Amino acid sequence: MALKIRLARAGSKKRPYYHVVIADARSPRDGRFIEALGSWNPLLPKDGERIKVDADRVKHWLSHGAQPTDRVLRFLDEAGIVKREARSNPKKAEPGKKAQERAALLKKAQEDAAAAVAAASAAPAEATAE
């Protein structure tokens, strides 16, 4: 059985509140879980008590092979329970293939226009020199 430490949504519409739970990976997000390990209230200010986690129980489940989701791993890293590796995705900000093609066509058109202007301005200068 693959165990996940993840968030289960509670709260009403537009008022999110999450429980940090240990659950089977196959069970639905808000469905059956094994144990509640804490809570997260994203509506509270960041410097307040937004996240409450039972560190002993989290360590217990981690030792039994439970895998935290990315968001929960951030919380556990913040609490000093687990170390989260920093991610680096330098290609994330690059435009897609089609956008790169459009940019290349635009750049080529601008260079052609600049060359045409330079040729046009050089032609009258040659005519007056003769």
Disulfide bonds with the S-S distance in Angstrom:
none
